[in-house]
Structures are given as structure tokens and as C-alpha cells.
């Protein structure tokens, strides 16, 4: 996180503090300050919060902005649109993968930005997922068959929503529908809507407004106790159904282009 290291060094010097003085104020070792400023280590969330409060900044500014003599803080209107992600870390300061089971779905809508709520969720790690921030969500319903209800979908946090790609799967955290796992039907444009599509054709696509979205997590992996069934021998009925579905998909794509 090059921005954090540069920002911490600039802000400390701008305050006229030595590394030891800053370390004393933050109640940490001076060697840690050096490691953070030289990008040899990354501060835990609780320390980031403490740093941001000390410098009267948002965590988002501290992480993502390039703070220097020319930098200007966001206005209050801009600050209201900042998305703050709460995470938890293990004893080695590595980010956990928090699991949001179905029974915690309703609470997640209120606690998704609350470090205390996030810290109480079940946690695990997967060696195959390295860099990035991940969260796991237990899905319900049959809208994404063949993924069965109860499947755990692991998503990578999507900070920039313009990176949403049509046809790819995401976990959308929405004020109206809660936690839903769908395919994106279009690219995201600021203050516009997104079309959400189910893999189960029984469910019609629908749109969700930008202001209704709280978080977006890109689907990266899933865990399920249901093993796939063998592919059935092709029949005329199956082929007809496949052709019909392809025609519907082509027609939908043509409508989207228009």
C-alpha cells in the first residue's frame, strides 16, 4: 500500500514529529512506524483508524489519496459518499475471510461497516486466495442454480464499481433485497442502475439503483457439499431447450445494445 506509506511519512513530517514521537503518541514501537513508512508492513485496521483520527482524515483518504502540499480534503458532500470497509485480521495481521451465514444476513445490512459486528462473524482462510480482501456469503433460494441453496460463495471486495463486467457474477449488498448473488447485466455508470440476472431462467432480470447498493463483491470461489451430477445424454428435447435459451440470450443482448 504505497499510498499509506507515503501519506504517513508526509503527515508525520508535516506535524513536525519524529518517528519516535509519533510512535509514543500512537503507543506503538518506533520500528513499526519505520516499517509502515517504508512499505515493509501494513497497519492493522484499528491502527489505521487511530492514525486517521489523529490526522483528522477518513480512512479512505489515508489509504487511497496521495496526500501532499497540493492535496485538498474532500468536502462534506464528497465525504458522505465514502465507502468504509471493516475487516478483521488474524494474529499475524493477515486479513481473515469472514463468513456471513444466512442467519446473519439481516444483521449484515446494519453491521457491514461496524468493526465489532465484523469481528464476531465466523472466520477462515484459503491458501488459494492470496492478495485481496475477501468475504464469504451463504446463499439462499434457487435463483442461481445449479449452485444449490446453502452454497458459500466467496467474493473479493470491489472498491471501484465501474469495474463491474457484464456476464460475471457478484454478491450485491442492497438496501432493498439484502444479500443477492447474481450476474451483472451491464456496466456500472455513476448514479445509474445495474441489471441483475439469475442463472435460473425462471427468474426475470431486474434492475437495482446505484443508491440502493451498499457493497459489491466479485465472485471468486464457492464451497458446496453438493457434487455435480453427470451430464445427461443429449436428447432432442434438451437440444431444443438449449436453442431456445440461446435465442433468448441473443435477443436480450441485442436489446441491451439498443
Helices and strands as residue ranges (DSSP letters): H 2-14, H 19-26, H 30-37, H 45-54, H 59-64, H 76-79, E 97-100, G 102-104, H 105-111, H 115-119, E 122-124, E 134-138, E 152-157, G 161-163, E 169-174, E 178-184, E 193-197, E 206-209, G 210-212, E 213-223, H 236-257
